[in-house]
Structure formats: C-alpha cells, structure tokens
Amino acid sequence: MNGMGLAGAVRGRTARTTVSDKAASCPLDRVNRQFQVPAPNLLWVSDITYVATWQGFVYAAFVIDAFARRIVGWRVSRTAHAGFVLDALEQALHDRRPAKGGLTHHSDKGSQYVCIRYTERLLEAGIEPSVGSVGDAYENALAESVIGLFKAKVINRRGPWRSLEAVEFATLEWVDWFNHRRLLEPIGNIPPAEAEANHDAATRNLAMAA
C-alpha cells in the first residue's frame, strides 16, 4: 500500500502474466509512481491478469485513464499475446480519440507492452510510452488496484468459470458498472464517468467565462 491508497493485486503462481522481454528496447519510466493527473487523456495505465476456467486459463487486459480511474479499453483472450493487449488499446483510442502529443501510456515490463508492434502503435497515435524500470507492483499501482477489484468482485466471487465467453460477458457487465456506478473515494465518492463529466463541465464554464 502506498500514500495514494493503492495496493498491488496479489497474483497467483500458476500463470505468469508479466514476462519481460530482455531483448526488447524498453521505454523510460516517465511516471515514477505519480498517478494523479489534472485532466482525462493525460495518463493511461495498462496491465493484464489471468482467470482460470474449465477450458484453461484466459487473460484480461485493461487500459485505465488515471484521472478518474475510468476503464477506457479492455479485452479477454485465450492467449496472452501482444495482439490482444493491442486490441484493448485500439478500443481506448477509438472511444477516447486523444489529442496527439499530450498523453502518456504506462505499463510494466511485460513483453506484450514493450513489443515493437505495441510501441509503434503508441508512437503512431502520438502517445508517449512509459514502462516501469524497477519491476515491483508499486510502479503500476493504479492498474494493479483496478485489476485487484476486478479479481475480488467478479472473478473470485462468481467463479468457477466455464469458458472465455462467460468471463468476457462478466467483464463487460463489470466495466459498465465500474465506470458508471462504482463510487470511488479518491475522486469524491462518485463514479469515474461522473468525475469526467464534472471536469468537462468545469472546463467549458471556464472557457465561457474567459
């Protein structure tokens, strides 16, 4: 637990989600554990986790906007390949359409995130890549915290899981609930979508006053 009330999600030993690619050129850590930002689309954090099902492990990837902790992209896959985390990123890019040059994307050293395809897509979208340099849970604590909630509230509580499709549908329901109804204490006991709407309204009011 750190000063922001974020704790790393405890991951099991059966399946590894973070496998570093020592041969890949790794971006610098441009976040340095500072996850508080003054507006949306300034910092996205990403991570993956695994879920045991009767058909084997499946993997879930999330992209989270740090401003209000809103989940802006996600994907579930049977394999932890780079393409599925890229799909989660593409969903976030499509839905958010961030301006080029103002957004940083932070992840751990997982090979999915430091692969050439992923890094090139970030740069193509005008997003600054950032990767934790030490390799502990605190370096991506915001993403770990959201994934910890997902595992505690959905995966552990509602299992055992029969299939990828069951996990995928439950994740869809949970993301909608988390973004629009989950009350988060760090943002004033309101849901992430409401916090972003309040920020947008305040920004418009300032612009009109000016």
C-alpha positions as CSV (number, residue, x, y, z in Angstrom):
1,M,0.0,0.0,0.0
2,N,1.3,3.5,-0.8
3,G,0.3,7.0,0.1
4,M,-2.4,7.1,-2.6
5,G,-4.2,4.1,-1.1
6,L,-3.2,1.8,-3.9
7,A,-2.1,-1.7,-3.4
8,G,-0.7,-4.2,-5.9
9,A,-3.1,-7.0,-6.8
10,V,-1.8,-10.4,-5.5
11,R,-1.2,-12.7,-8.4
12,G,-1.1,-16.4,-8.2
13,R,1.9,-18.6,-9.2
14,T,0.2,-20.9,-11.7
15,A,0.2,-18.5,-14.7
16,R,2.6,-15.6,-15.4
17,T,1.2,-12.5,-17.0
18,T,4.3,-10.3,-16.9
19,V,7.1,-11.9,-18.9
20,S,9.8,-9.4,-19.6
21,D,11.5,-9.3,-23.0
22,K,15.1,-8.7,-22.3
23,A,15.9,-8.3,-26.0
24,A,13.3,-5.5,-26.5
25,S,14.3,-1.9,-26.3
26,C,12.4,-0.6,-23.2
27,P,10.9,2.9,-22.9
28,L,11.8,5.0,-19.9
29,D,9.7,5.3,-16.8
30,R,8.1,8.7,-17.3
31,V,5.5,8.3,-14.5
32,N,7.7,7.4,-11.5
33,R,4.7,6.2,-9.5
34,Q,2.9,9.6,-9.8
35,F,-0.6,8.6,-11.0
36,Q,-2.5,11.8,-10.2
37,V,-3.2,14.0,-13.2
38,P,-5.4,17.1,-13.6
39,A,-7.5,16.0,-16.6
40,P,-8.5,13.0,-18.6
41,N,-6.4,11.7,-21.5
42,L,-3.1,12.7,-19.9
43,L,-2.1,9.3,-18.5
44,W,-3.3,5.8,-19.3
45,V,-2.1,2.8,-17.4
46,S,-2.4,-0.8,-18.7
47,D,-2.0,-4.3,-17.3
48,I,-3.2,-7.8,-17.7
49,T,-4.3,-10.6,-15.4
50,Y,-5.4,-14.2,-15.8
51,V,-8.5,-16.2,-15.0
52,A,-8.7,-20.0,-14.6
53,T,-11.6,-21.6,-16.5
54,W,-12.7,-25.2,-17.1
55,Q,-11.2,-24.8,-20.6
56,G,-7.9,-23.4,-19.4
57,F,-6.5,-20.0,-18.5
58,V,-7.9,-16.9,-20.2
59,Y,-6.4,-13.4,-19.9
60,A,-7.9,-10.0,-19.5
61,A,-6.2,-6.7,-20.5
62,F,-7.3,-3.3,-19.2
63,V,-6.5,0.3,-20.2
64,I,-7.4,2.8,-17.5
65,D,-7.4,6.6,-17.6
66,A,-5.6,7.8,-14.4
67,F,-7.7,11.0,-13.9
68,A,-10.8,9.3,-12.7
69,R,-9.7,5.6,-12.9
70,R,-12.1,5.0,-15.8
71,I,-11.6,1.8,-17.8
72,V,-11.3,3.0,-21.4
73,G,-10.3,-0.2,-23.1
74,W,-10.4,-3.9,-22.3
75,R,-10.1,-7.3,-23.9
76,V,-10.3,-11.0,-23.0
77,S,-8.2,-13.7,-24.8
78,R,-7.3,-17.3,-24.6
79,T,-3.6,-16.4,-25.0
80,A,-1.5,-13.6,-23.5
81,H,-0.1,-12.5,-26.9
82,A,0.7,-8.9,-27.9
83,G,-2.3,-8.7,-30.3
84,F,-4.9,-8.9,-27.5
85,V,-3.4,-6.0,-25.5
86,L,-3.2,-4.1,-28.7
87,D,-6.9,-4.7,-29.2
88,A,-7.6,-3.2,-25.8
89,L,-5.5,-0.1,-26.7
90,E,-7.3,0.2,-30.1
91,Q,-10.7,0.2,-28.2
92,A,-9.4,3.0,-26.0
93,L,-8.1,5.0,-29.0
94,H,-11.4,4.6,-30.8
95,D,-13.6,5.6,-27.9
96,R,-11.4,8.4,-26.5
97,R,-9.7,9.9,-29.6
98,P,-7.0,11.6,-27.5
99,A,-5.1,14.6,-28.9
100,K,-1.6,13.8,-30.2
101,G,1.2,14.9,-28.0
102,G,-0.5,15.2,-24.6
103,L,-0.9,11.6,-23.4
104,T,1.4,9.1,-21.7
105,H,0.8,5.4,-21.7
106,H,2.4,3.5,-18.7
107,S,2.8,-0.3,-18.2
108,D,5.0,-2.8,-16.6
109,K,7.8,-4.6,-18.5
110,G,5.6,-7.3,-19.8
111,S,6.7,-8.4,-23.2
112,Q,3.2,-7.7,-24.7
113,Y,3.7,-4.0,-23.8
114,V,7.3,-3.5,-24.9
115,C,7.0,-5.4,-28.2
116,I,7.7,-3.4,-31.3
117,R,4.1,-3.5,-32.6
118,Y,2.7,-2.0,-29.4
119,T,5.3,0.7,-29.0
120,E,5.0,1.7,-32.7
121,R,1.2,2.0,-32.3
122,L,1.6,4.3,-29.3
123,L,4.0,6.5,-31.2
124,E,1.8,6.5,-34.3
125,A,-1.1,7.8,-32.1
126,G,1.1,10.5,-30.6
127,I,1.3,8.8,-27.2
128,E,4.4,8.8,-25.1
129,P,5.3,5.2,-23.9
130,S,6.4,4.7,-20.3
131,V,7.5,1.5,-18.7
132,G,8.3,0.8,-15.0
133,S,12.0,0.5,-14.5
134,V,12.3,-1.5,-11.2
135,G,9.7,-4.1,-11.7
136,D,7.6,-4.1,-8.5
137,A,3.8,-3.7,-8.1
138,Y,4.1,0.0,-7.0
139,E,5.3,1.1,-10.4
140,N,1.9,0.3,-11.9
141,A,-0.1,0.5,-8.7
142,L,-3.2,2.2,-10.2
143,A,-3.7,-0.6,-12.8
144,E,-2.9,-3.2,-10.2
145,S,-5.5,-1.7,-7.9
146,V,-8.3,-1.8,-10.5
147,I,-7.4,-5.3,-11.5
148,G,-7.4,-6.3,-7.9
149,L,-11.0,-5.1,-7.6
150,F,-11.9,-7.0,-10.8
151,K,-10.5,-10.2,-9.4
152,A,-12.1,-9.7,-5.9
153,K,-15.5,-8.6,-7.0
154,V,-16.0,-10.7,-10.2
155,I,-13.6,-13.5,-10.7
156,N,-13.1,-14.8,-7.2
157,R,-16.7,-14.1,-6.1
158,R,-18.6,-15.5,-9.1
159,G,-16.4,-18.5,-10.2
160,P,-15.7,-21.2,-11.1
161,W,-15.7,-20.1,-14.7
162,R,-16.7,-22.4,-17.5
163,S,-15.4,-20.6,-20.5
164,L,-13.8,-17.5,-22.1
165,E,-17.3,-16.3,-23.2
166,A,-18.5,-16.4,-19.5
167,V,-15.5,-14.3,-18.4
168,E,-16.0,-11.9,-21.3
169,F,-19.7,-11.3,-20.6
170,A,-19.0,-10.8,-16.8
171,T,-16.2,-8.4,-17.6
172,L,-18.4,-6.4,-19.9
173,E,-21.0,-6.0,-17.2
174,W,-18.4,-5.2,-14.5
175,V,-16.7,-2.5,-16.6
176,D,-20.0,-0.8,-17.3
177,W,-20.8,-0.9,-13.5
178,F,-17.3,0.3,-12.5
179,N,-17.3,3.2,-14.9
180,H,-20.9,4.4,-14.3
181,R,-22.0,3.3,-10.8
182,R,-18.9,2.4,-8.7
183,L,-18.4,5.1,-6.1
184,L,-14.6,5.8,-5.7
185,E,-13.4,7.5,-2.6
186,P,-10.3,9.1,-4.2
187,I,-12.4,11.0,-6.7
188,G,-15.0,12.2,-4.2
189,N,-17.2,9.1,-3.8
190,I,-18.7,9.4,-7.3
191,P,-18.3,7.1,-10.4
192,P,-15.5,7.7,-12.9
193,A,-17.9,8.8,-15.7
194,E,-19.4,11.4,-13.4
195,A,-16.0,12.7,-12.4
196,E,-15.0,13.1,-16.0
197,A,-18.4,14.8,-16.8
198,N,-17.9,17.2,-13.9
199,H,-14.4,18.1,-15.2
200,D,-15.7,18.7,-18.7
201,A,-18.4,20.9,-17.5
202,A,-16.0,22.9,-15.3
203,T,-13.6,23.3,-18.3
204,R,-16.5,24.6,-20.5
205,N,-17.5,27.1,-17.8
206,L,-14.0,28.4,-17.5
207,A,-13.8,28.8,-21.3
208,M,-17.1,30.7,-21.4
209,A,-16.0,32.9,-18.6
210,A,-12.8,33.8,-20.3
